[in-house]
């Protein structure tokens, strides 16, 4: 649970200095750090949590397979019974639970299986030893087969050992290439940052790749280099840096008593799709251990989490692709009919491509059925479409009103992966409300870009679709988007998808 909310941050006064109004004396180091992040790749291949989860599922299957294989080799076909085969998934699950309880699925254990070998052996032979003992006490040997369980214990342990050796090779490769490391920056320099860096170095935090330090202070309290890590700029520079690179984690080293300064900085950073933590290693005020999370052994306080992370990202991506393919198949006759109507109604291509803001303000190209005359197309959406707009074709009025023009964005979902089925609607780069850009009208506007945009969303089914000719309309749309981000679940996505056709029938301000 985050320690601060969006409402807390909106109450803080806006900063008076922006990155555009100053020259960053650390621009060279900032450019080098950005280049290093680009060279490391835009996204991690797999997170630690996903790798650990895959290991659990993989070893569950491996243990079960070794059980079935040893049973098939130890028992004659005529003696096969149902009870041992039912025991295979139960014992496999119990073994994985014991391995998990002894911490053998942590990244440190996957990197060095020999160092955790005693734990692995204790969990494994503890499960099978207890099973053999219970079989003997319950006189269940004829039903389960003592020799089969003993063979399974030996063969399964050999298979588990081979699996751990392979996992160690993979994990160490991902660590060396930086594809398992969280890309991290520190906010706040001086002694607190130095102590934090020393703590990370002492515990060997190989899952962190610290690129630099950002600090609003420019005096001797914030030197240009802290424990070998360069200062890259201030918090405004950090926002720009995170927009062009792939940061995962921001750690504050400010004292918890510096509440106003902390809130002022958070007000700039909460719009980013990163985890934000407050290091508690030097705070004199101590909370209960459960109040902290930990990076290695360093206690931190969770301020903000990525809206979607780890398995949530996987779940939503799989949901989008599967449902997207089904929607394409079901709607393909409608899409073919619309394409034919657009082609016959006016000259020009059937599809229209437009640059819009995507995840983390990344520019993406979305597909739509063309609804305007080719020579009047407004690719940057500099002018809002209004009732009776002469730029819109006859077929264009129908497909815009019914949102049929949005159907080609299923290609973005299924093949390009830069759109979701449900999420904040992507806005054109120069879209305006009352002759002002959206981010100039709505404070915290870019927080809606912390997740991938969607074809439909919470704002659309709540009536905030179509023309945004007043600041209130875009404000309400953004509020709905933020509500969706903070309350996301697969069930919410299903609800939005089910409610979208009904909402389209009620819409009055789409032209």
PAKELUM-118696 format. One record per residue (C-alpha): x negated, z negated, y negated. Coordinates in steps of 0.2 Angstrom, whole numbers, padded with zeros to 4 digits, always signed. Layout:
<atoms>
XZY/...
</atoms>
This chain:
<atoms>
+0000+0000+0000/-0008+0005-0017/-0011-0009-0029/-0005+0002-0044/+0009+0013-0046/+0012+0029-0056/+0024+0018-0068/+0009+0006-0071/-0002+0020-0077/+0011+0029-0088/+0012+0013-0098/-0007+0013-0103/-0011+0022-0119/-0018+0040-0117/-0037+0042-0119/-0043+0048-0136/-0058+0058-0130/-0057+0073-0118/-0070+0082-0109/-0068+0097-0120/-0072+0087-0136/-0089+0081-0130/-0105+0088-0123/-0110+0081-0106/-0129+0076-0107/-0129+0076-0088/-0122+0093-0086/-0137+0099-0076/-0135+0086-0063/-0116+0088-0062/-0118+0107-0059/-0131+0103-0045/-0119+0091-0037/-0105+0103-0038/-0116+0116-0030/-0121+0104-0016/-0102+0101-0012/-0099+0120-0012/-0113+0122+0000/-0106+0108+0011/-0090+0118+0013/-0073+0116+0004/-0065+0105+0017/-0071+0094+0031/-0068+0101+0048/-0061+0085+0055/-0059+0067+0049/-0065+0052+0058/-0048+0046+0061/-0043+0063+0069/-0059+0064+0079/-0056+0046+0086/-0038+0051+0090/-0043+0067+0099/-0055+0057+0109/-0041+0045+0115/-0030+0059+0120/-0044+0068+0128/-0050+0054+0138/-0032+0049+0143/-0030+0066+0151/-0048+0065+0159/-0045+0049+0167/-0028+0054+0174/-0036+0071+0180/-0049+0061+0189/-0036+0050+0197/-0026+0064+0204/-0042+0073+0210/-0049+0058+0219/-0032+0055+0227/-0030+0073+0233/-0048+0072+0241/-0046+0054+0249/-0028+0056+0256/-0022+0068+0269/-0008+0079+0264/+0004+0071+0276/+0000+0054+0269/+0004+0058+0251/+0017+0046+0243/+0025+0045+0226/+0019+0027+0221/+0001+0031+0219/+0005+0046+0208/+0016+0035+0197/+0001+0023+0195/-0010+0036+0188/-0003+0037+0171/-0001+0019+0170/-0019+0014+0174/-0025+0029+0163/-0016+0022+0148/-0021+0004+0152/-0040+0010+0153/-0038+0019+0136/-0030+0003+0128/-0044-0008+0134/-0057+0004+0128/-0049+0005+0111/-0048-0014+0110/-0066-0016+0113/-0070-0004+0098/-0077+0011+0109/-0067+0024+0100/-0075+0020+0083/-0087+0034+0076/-0102+0022+0078/-0098+0021+0097/-0095+0039+0098/-0112+0042+0090/-0122+0030+0102/-0113+0028+0118/-0128+0020+0126/-0127+0006+0113/-0109+0003+0118/-0112+0006+0136/-0109-0012+0141/-0092-0012+0132/-0087+0004+0140/-0092-0002+0158/-0083-0019+0155/-0067-0011+0150/-0067+0002+0164/-0072-0009+0178/-0061-0023+0171/-0046-0012+0173/-0050-0006+0190/-0056-0023+0197/-0040-0031+0191/-0030-0018+0200/-0039-0020+0216/-0037-0039+0215/-0019-0037+0212/-0017-0025+0226/-0025-0037+0238/-0015-0052+0232/+0001-0042+0233/-0003-0034+0250/-0001-0017+0242/-0016-0009+0250/-0005+0002+0261/+0005+0008+0247/-0008+0012+0234/-0024+0013+0244/-0039+0002+0240/-0052+0016+0244/-0043+0028+0233/-0044+0016+0218/-0062+0012+0222/-0066+0031+0223/-0057+0034+0207/-0066+0020+0198/-0083+0027+0202/-0078+0046+0200/-0069+0042+0184/-0083+0032+0176/-0095+0046+0180/-0083+0058+0171/-0081+0046+0157/-0100+0045+0155/-0102+0064+0154/-0088+0065+0141/-0096+0052+0130/-0113+0061+0131/-0104+0077+0125/-0094+0068+0112/-0111+0060+0105/-0118+0077+0104/-0103+0084+0094/-0102+0069+0083/-0120+0068+0078/-0119+0087+0075/-0104+0084+0063/-0113+0070+0055/-0130+0080+0052/-0120+0094+0045/-0110+0083+0033/-0094+0089+0041/-0089+0072+0046/-0094+0063+0030/-0082+0058+0016/-0087+0066+0000/-0089+0051-0012/-0093+0047-0030/-0094+0030-0038/-0086+0025-0055/-0096+0012-0065/-0115+0011-0065/-0127-0004-0068/-0131-0019-0056/-0114-0018-0047/-0117+0000-0042/-0135-0003-0037/-0129-0018-0025/-0115-0007-0018/-0128+0007-0014/-0140-0005-0006/-0126-0012+0005/-0121+0005+0011/-0139+0009+0014/-0142-0007+0024/-0127-0004+0035/-0131+0015+0038/-0115+0022+0031/-0118+0039+0038/-0099+0043+0036/-0101+0043+0017/-0110+0056+0007/-0112+0050-0011/-0115+0064-0024/-0116+0054-0040/-0110+0041-0052/-0098+0043-0067/-0097+0030-0081/-0089+0030-0098/-0103+0019-0104/-0118+0027-0113/-0129+0012-0116/-0143+0003-0106/-0129-0004-0094/-0127+0013-0087/-0144+0021-0083/-0146+0039-0078/-0151+0035-0060/-0145+0020-0050/-0155+0017-0033/-0159+0036-0032/-0141+0042-0036/-0139+0052-0052/-0126+0049-0066/-0116+0065-0068/-0105+0061-0083/-0090+0051-0088/-0072+0050-0080/-0066+0065-0089/-0081+0075-0081/-0075+0067-0065/-0058+0075-0066/-0065+0092-0070/-0078+0090-0056/-0064+0085-0043/-0053+0100-0048/-0067+0112-0043/-0074+0103-0028/-0068+0094-0012/-0069+0075-0016/-0062+0063-0003/-0066+0046-0010/-0069+0037-0027/-0076+0020-0027/-0074+0009-0043/-0088-0005-0045/-0079-0013-0060/-0075-0031-0060/-0057-0035-0056/-0056-0044-0072/-0058-0028-0082/-0040-0023-0080/-0037-0013-0096/-0053-0003-0093/-0048+0000-0075/-0031+0005-0079/-0037+0017-0093/-0048+0026-0080/-0035+0026-0066/-0023+0034-0078/-0035+0049-0078/-0039+0049-0060/-0022+0046-0051/-0017+0064-0052/-0031+0069-0040/-0028+0070-0021/-0042+0058-0017/-0043+0040-0010/-0047+0027-0024/-0055+0011-0020/-0061-0004-0030/-0077-0012-0022/-0075-0031-0020/-0093-0035-0014/-0097-0044-0031/-0081-0051-0036/-0081-0070-0037/-0062-0071-0034/-0059-0070-0015/-0043-0065-0007/-0038-0067+0011/-0048-0055+0023/-0032-0045+0027/-0030-0041+0008/-0045-0030+0010/-0049-0014+0019/-0067-0011+0023/-0080+0003+0022/-0092-0002+0035/-0094-0020+0031/-0091-0018+0012/-0074-0025+0007/-0063-0014-0005/-0046-0015-0012/-0035+0000-0010/-0029+0006-0027/-0022+0024-0022/-0022+0034-0006/-0020+0052-0004/-0002+0056-0002/-0005+0065+0014/-0020+0062+0025/-0027+0062+0042/-0013+0065+0055/+0000+0067+0042/-0009+0083+0036/-0010+0089+0054/+0009+0085+0057/+0015+0094+0042/+0004+0109+0045/+0010+0111+0062/+0028+0108+0057/+0026+0122+0043/+0018+0135+0055/+0031+0132+0069/+0046+0131+0058/+0040+0145+0047/+0038+0157+0062/+0056+0153+0067/+0062+0156+0050/+0053+0173+0049/+0060+0178+0065/+0078+0173+0061/+0078+0180+0043/+0068+0196+0046/+0085+0206+0046/+0089+0199+0029/+0071+0202+0023/+0072+0220+0028/+0089+0223+0020/+0083+0215+0003/+0067+0225+0004/+0077+0241+0006/+0089+0236-0008/+0074+0233-0020/+0066+0250-0016/+0082+0259-0018/+0087+0250-0034/+0072+0254-0045/+0055+0262-0044/+0040+0251-0039/+0033+0241-0025/+0045+0230-0015/+0034+0214-0016/+0027+0206-0032/+0012+0195-0032/+0009+0181-0044/-0004+0168-0048/+0002+0150-0047/-0005+0133-0046/-0007+0126-0028/-0015+0111-0021/-0027+0102-0033/-0024+0115-0046/-0031+0128-0035/-0025+0146-0040/-0016+0154-0026/-0007+0171-0025/+0012+0170-0019/+0023+0184-0013/+0040+0187-0019/+0052+0202-0018/+0051+0211-0035/+0066+0207-0046/+0060+0215-0062/+0057+0232-0068/+0039+0237-0064/+0034+0241-0082/+0042+0224-0088/+0035+0213-0075/+0028+0196-0082/+0015+0191-0069/+0010+0176-0080/+0027+0170-0083/+0023+0168-0102/+0042+0171-0106/+0056+0162-0097/+0069+0173-0088/+0086+0170-0097/+0104+0175-0094/+0106+0194-0096/+0087+0196-0097/+0085+0216-0098/+0068+0214-0088/+0078+0209-0072/+0085+0223-0061/+0103+0224-0054/+0097+0218-0037/+0085+0207-0045/+0099+0196-0053/+0107+0194-0035/+0091+0189-0026/+0085+0178-0040/+0102+0169-0040/+0102+0166-0022/+0083+0164-0020/+0082+0178-0008/+0067+0184-0019/+0057+0169-0012/+0058+0173+0006/+0041+0183+0007/+0033+0166+0003/+0035+0163+0022/+0020+0174+0023/+0011+0161+0013/+0016+0147+0024/+0013+0155+0041/-0003+0166+0038/-0011+0160+0022/-0007+0141+0024/-0007+0139+0005/+0011+0134+0004/+0022+0122+0013/+0040+0125+0018/+0044+0109+0007/+0035+0102-0008/+0034+0104-0027/+0038+0122-0032/+0022+0131-0037/+0023+0135-0056/+0015+0151-0064/-0001+0148-0074/+0007+0150-0091/+0024+0144-0087/+0032+0135-0103/+0046+0123-0108/+0051+0124-0126/+0036+0135-0130/+0024+0122-0123/+0014+0123-0107/+0021+0111-0094/+0006+0100-0094/+0008+0098-0112/+0026+0092-0111/+0025+0080-0096/+0012+0066-0095/+0004+0066-0077/+0011+0083-0074/-0004+0088-0062/+0000+0073-0051/+0012+0085-0042/-0002+0095-0036/-0009+0081-0025/+0000+0090-0010/+0003+0109-0006/+0017+0116-0015/+0033+0122-0006/+0046+0136-0005/+0059+0122-0008/+0059+0104-0013/+0067+0088-0018/+0069+0094-0036/+0078+0110-0030/+0091+0102-0020/+0095+0089-0034/+0099+0103-0046/+0083+0105-0056/+0080+0123-0051/+0079+0138-0062/+0077+0139-0081/+0066+0126-0089/+0070+0129-0108/+0070+0111-0113/+0057+0097-0110/+0070+0086-0101/+0072+0099-0087/+0054+0100-0083/+0052+0081-0084/+0066+0079-0072/+0059+0092-0060/+0042+0083-0060/+0050+0066-0057/+0058+0073-0042/+0042+0080-0036/+0033+0064-0038/+0047+0055-0029/+0045+0067-0014/+0026+0065-0014/+0027+0046-0013/+0041+0046+0000/+0036+0060+0011/+0040+0061+0029/+0045+0074+0042/+0063+0068+0041/+0063+0070+0023/+0057+0088+0025/+0071+0092+0038/+0084+0085+0026/+0077+0095+0011/+0078+0111+0022/+0095+0107+0028/+0101+0104+0010/+0093+0119+0002/+0107+0132+0007/+0120+0121+0000/+0110+0118-0016/+0108+0136-0019/+0127+0138-0019/+0128+0125-0033/+0114+0132-0044/+0120+0138-0061/+0104+0140-0071/+0095+0152-0061/+0095+0170-0068/
</atoms>
